[in-house]
Amino acid sequence: MRVTVENLLWVVAAIIAAAIVIGVLIAYAQSGSQRADFMVYDIQVYSDGTVYFTVKNMGTVPITQVTIDGTVASATGITALEGGQEA
């Protein structure tokens, strides 16, 4: 069998296409393995407008900030919740 330039180009193109497909699958698997889930519980509301609640990180992405829309609020606790932590 003769090795021609055309055959060599087809082999190179097939290897490049396979590398692209493998790269896309690896990137998809890595992004799919991360979960950004959280749970809010133990909500306590007082008559002076103070609200206490607990946030638990149920996923694998760290929670670095909690924002409450429409109000002026301050928070205390852990600044970055890793997976399974609560504050």
Residue frames as a rotation matrix with the C-alpha (Angstrom) as fourth column:
MET 1
0.586 0.810 0.000 0.00
0.810 -0.586 0.000 0.00
0.000 0.000 -1.000 0.00
ARG 2
-0.357 -0.698 0.621 1.31
0.693 -0.643 -0.325 3.39
0.626 0.315 0.713 -0.94
VAL 3
0.032 0.282 -0.959 1.28
0.841 -0.525 -0.127 6.23
-0.539 -0.803 -0.254 1.52
THR 4
-0.160 -0.003 0.987 0.05
0.774 -0.621 0.124 9.28
0.613 0.784 0.102 -0.27
VAL 5
-0.962 -0.170 0.214 -0.28
0.042 -0.864 -0.501 12.84
0.270 -0.473 0.839 0.90
GLU 6
-0.207 0.967 0.152 -4.06
-0.608 -0.249 0.754 12.52
0.767 0.064 0.639 0.75
ASN 7
0.374 0.305 -0.876 -4.05
0.363 0.820 0.441 9.44
0.853 -0.484 0.196 3.03
LEU 8
-0.560 -0.667 -0.491 -1.68
0.745 -0.147 -0.651 11.18
0.362 -0.730 0.580 5.44
LEU 9
-0.832 0.310 0.459 -3.97
-0.350 -0.937 -0.001 14.25
0.430 -0.162 0.888 5.57
TRP 10
0.200 0.948 -0.248 -7.00
-0.355 0.306 0.884 12.04
0.913 -0.089 0.398 6.30
VAL 11
0.130 -0.232 -0.964 -5.17
0.745 0.664 -0.059 10.35
0.654 -0.711 0.259 9.17
VAL 12
-0.874 -0.481 -0.075 -4.07
0.425 -0.680 -0.597 13.69
0.236 -0.554 0.798 10.63
ALA 13
-0.528 0.756 0.386 -7.61
-0.562 -0.652 0.509 15.09
0.637 0.052 0.769 10.31
ALA 14
0.365 0.664 -0.653 -9.07
0.064 0.682 0.729 12.02
0.929 -0.308 0.206 12.04
ILE 15
-0.263 -0.540 -0.799 -6.58
0.868 0.230 -0.441 12.34
0.422 -0.809 0.408 14.92
ILE 16
-0.961 -0.066 0.269 -7.40
-0.015 -0.957 -0.289 16.06
0.276 -0.282 0.919 15.33
ALA 17
-0.140 0.987 0.080 -11.15
-0.537 -0.144 0.831 15.35
0.832 0.074 0.550 15.26
ALA 18
0.305 0.204 -0.930 -10.76
0.505 0.793 0.340 12.60
0.807 -0.574 0.139 17.88
ALA 19
-0.663 -0.619 -0.421 -8.72
0.698 -0.310 -0.645 14.94
0.269 -0.722 0.638 20.11
ILE 20
-0.777 0.450 0.440 -11.40
-0.415 -0.892 0.179 17.64
0.474 -0.043 0.880 19.86
VAL 21
0.234 0.910 -0.341 -14.18
-0.268 0.398 0.877 15.18
0.935 -0.114 0.337 20.74
ILE 22
0.063 -0.286 -0.956 -12.22
0.799 0.589 -0.124 13.83
0.598 -0.756 0.266 23.72
GLY 23
-0.897 -0.440 0.038 -11.49
0.349 -0.760 -0.548 17.37
0.269 -0.479 0.836 24.93
VAL 24
-0.426 0.827 0.366 -15.16
-0.592 -0.561 0.579 18.36
0.685 0.030 0.728 24.73
LEU 25
0.405 0.594 -0.695 -16.22
0.114 0.721 0.683 15.23
0.907 -0.355 0.224 26.63
ILE 26
-0.320 -0.593 -0.739 -13.65
0.852 0.160 -0.498 15.82
0.414 -0.789 0.454 29.39
ALA 27
-0.945 -0.011 0.327 -14.73
-0.077 -0.964 -0.254 19.47
0.318 -0.265 0.910 29.76
TYR 28
-0.054 0.998 0.030 -18.39
-0.526 -0.054 0.849 18.43
0.849 0.030 0.528 29.91
ALA 29
0.293 0.126 -0.948 -17.67
0.530 0.804 0.271 15.79
0.796 -0.582 0.169 32.56
GLN 30
-0.689 -0.614 -0.384 -15.76
0.668 -0.332 -0.666 18.27
0.282 -0.716 0.639 34.73
SER 31
-0.810 0.437 0.390 -18.49
-0.452 -0.890 0.058 20.91
0.373 -0.129 0.919 34.59
GLY 32
0.139 0.921 -0.365 -21.15
-0.366 0.390 0.845 18.28
0.920 0.016 0.391 35.24
SER 33
-0.063 -0.228 -0.972 -19.43
0.691 0.693 -0.208 17.06
0.721 -0.684 0.114 38.38
GLN 34
-0.967 -0.249 -0.057 -19.83
0.219 -0.695 -0.685 20.44
0.131 -0.675 0.726 40.12
ARG 35
0.006 0.998 -0.065 -23.07
0.848 0.029 0.530 21.24
0.531 -0.059 -0.846 41.92
ALA 36
-0.874 -0.225 0.431 -24.08
0.029 -0.909 -0.415 24.68
0.485 -0.350 0.801 43.13
ASP 37
0.138 0.962 -0.235 -26.87
0.335 0.178 0.925 23.71
0.932 -0.206 -0.298 45.53
PHE 38
-0.912 -0.349 0.214 -27.65
-0.087 -0.345 -0.935 25.29
0.400 -0.871 0.284 48.88
MET 39
-0.030 0.904 -0.427 -30.33
0.705 0.322 0.632 25.05
0.709 -0.282 -0.647 51.53
VAL 40
-0.670 -0.044 0.741 -31.75
-0.396 -0.823 -0.407 27.79
0.628 -0.566 0.534 53.79
TYR 41
0.129 0.718 -0.684 -33.32
0.466 0.565 0.681 26.59
0.875 -0.407 -0.262 57.02
ASP 42
-0.132 -0.071 -0.989 -33.87
0.989 -0.070 -0.127 27.52
-0.060 -0.995 0.080 60.68
ILE 43
-0.475 0.058 0.878 -35.44
0.337 -0.910 0.242 30.86
0.813 0.410 0.413 59.73
GLN 44
-0.151 0.370 -0.917 -36.20
0.971 -0.120 -0.208 33.04
-0.187 -0.921 -0.341 62.77
VAL 45
-0.326 0.155 0.932 -38.06
0.412 -0.864 0.288 36.35
0.851 0.478 0.218 62.27
TYR 46
-0.496 0.097 -0.863 -38.41
0.837 -0.209 -0.505 38.87
-0.230 -0.973 0.023 65.10
SER 47
0.511 0.859 -0.031 -40.78
0.835 -0.505 -0.219 41.83
-0.204 0.086 -0.975 65.49
ASP 48
0.376 -0.429 -0.822 -37.95
-0.028 -0.891 0.452 44.38
-0.926 -0.147 -0.347 65.23
GLY 49
0.823 0.026 -0.567 -37.25
-0.555 -0.174 -0.813 43.23
-0.120 0.984 -0.129 61.67
THR 50
-0.252 -0.959 0.133 -34.27
-0.918 0.280 0.279 41.04
-0.305 -0.052 -0.951 62.49
VAL 51
0.854 0.443 -0.273 -34.08
-0.513 0.803 -0.303 37.76
0.085 0.399 0.913 60.60
TYR 52
-0.216 -0.888 0.405 -31.73
-0.818 0.391 0.421 34.89
-0.533 -0.241 -0.811 61.43
PHE 53
0.878 0.452 -0.156 -31.29
-0.465 0.734 -0.495 31.95
-0.109 0.508 0.855 59.11
THR 54
0.039 -0.850 0.525 -28.83
-0.272 0.497 0.824 29.16
-0.962 -0.175 -0.212 58.41
VAL 55
0.627 0.032 -0.779 -27.36
-0.779 0.047 -0.625 28.48
0.017 0.998 0.054 54.97
LYS 56
0.224 -0.551 0.804 -25.91
-0.160 0.793 0.588 25.05
-0.961 -0.260 0.090 54.22
ASN 57
-0.096 -0.370 -0.924 -23.81
-0.981 -0.124 0.151 24.38
-0.170 0.921 -0.351 51.13
MET 58
0.509 0.388 0.768 -25.10
-0.287 0.918 -0.274 21.12
-0.811 -0.081 0.579 49.63
GLY 59
0.993 -0.103 -0.055 -22.95
-0.031 0.215 -0.976 21.32
0.113 0.971 0.210 46.49
THR 60
0.409 -0.913 0.006 -19.30
0.887 0.399 0.233 21.39
-0.215 -0.090 0.972 45.54
VAL 61
-0.047 -0.374 0.926 -18.98
0.555 -0.781 -0.287 25.05
0.830 0.501 0.244 44.53
PRO 62
-0.641 -0.238 -0.729 -17.98
0.764 -0.286 -0.578 27.38
-0.071 -0.928 0.366 47.42
ILE 63
0.546 0.774 0.322 -20.54
0.715 -0.630 0.304 30.00
0.438 0.064 -0.897 48.50
THR 64
-0.518 -0.849 -0.103 -18.62
0.809 -0.448 -0.381 33.24
0.277 -0.280 0.919 48.99
GLN 65
-0.975 0.213 0.058 -21.45
-0.220 -0.947 -0.233 35.76
0.005 -0.240 0.971 49.34
VAL 66
-0.370 0.929 -0.023 -25.10
0.926 0.366 -0.088 35.89
-0.073 -0.054 -0.996 50.34
THR 67
-0.993 0.091 0.069 -27.09
-0.076 -0.977 0.201 38.86
0.086 0.194 0.977 49.01
ILE 68
-0.316 0.942 -0.111 -30.65
0.817 0.211 -0.537 39.71
-0.482 -0.260 -0.836 50.03
ASP 69
-0.683 0.072 0.726 -32.39
0.545 -0.611 0.574 41.89
0.485 0.788 0.378 47.45
GLY 70
0.110 0.835 0.539 -34.37
0.301 -0.545 0.782 44.95
0.947 0.076 -0.312 48.50
THR 71
0.961 0.223 -0.163 -33.00
0.213 -0.223 0.951 45.36
0.175 -0.949 -0.262 52.01
VAL 72
0.167 -0.919 0.356 -29.97
-0.699 -0.365 -0.614 46.65
0.695 -0.146 -0.704 53.81
ALA 73
0.976 0.201 -0.086 -28.45
-0.107 0.779 0.618 43.68
0.191 -0.593 0.782 55.59
SER 74
-0.026 -0.989 0.144 -25.33
-0.960 -0.015 -0.281 42.54
0.280 -0.146 -0.949 57.32
ALA 75
0.847 0.273 -0.456 -24.20
-0.208 0.960 0.189 39.00
0.489 -0.065 0.870 57.94
THR 76
0.060 -0.833 0.550 -21.82
-0.983 0.045 0.176 37.18
-0.171 -0.551 -0.817 60.21
GLY 77
0.791 0.162 0.590 -20.36
-0.174 0.984 -0.038 33.71
-0.587 -0.073 0.807 59.87
ILE 78
-0.068 -0.824 0.562 -17.99
0.492 0.463 0.738 31.84
-0.868 0.327 0.374 57.62
THR 79
-0.048 0.020 -0.999 -17.03
-0.567 -0.824 0.011 33.91
-0.823 0.566 0.051 54.57
ALA 80
-0.293 -0.045 -0.955 -16.68
-0.904 0.339 0.261 30.96
0.312 0.940 -0.139 52.20
LEU 81
0.275 0.470 0.839 -18.83
-0.679 0.713 -0.176 27.85
-0.681 -0.521 0.515 52.64
GLU 82
-0.738 -0.503 -0.450 -17.23
-0.673 0.591 0.445 24.76
0.042 0.631 -0.775 51.17
GLY 83
-0.148 0.704 -0.695 -19.30
-0.422 0.591 0.688 21.68
0.895 0.395 0.210 50.37
GLY 84
0.045 0.300 -0.953 -21.14
0.609 0.748 0.264 20.36
0.792 -0.593 -0.149 53.43
GLN 85
-0.850 -0.368 -0.377 -20.44
0.521 -0.483 -0.703 23.42
0.077 -0.794 0.602 55.64
GLU 86
0.253 0.937 0.243 -23.13
0.762 -0.347 0.546 25.56
0.596 0.047 -0.802 57.19
ALA 87
-0.839 -0.462 -0.285 -23.22
0.541 -0.658 -0.524 28.99
0.055 -0.594 0.802 58.80
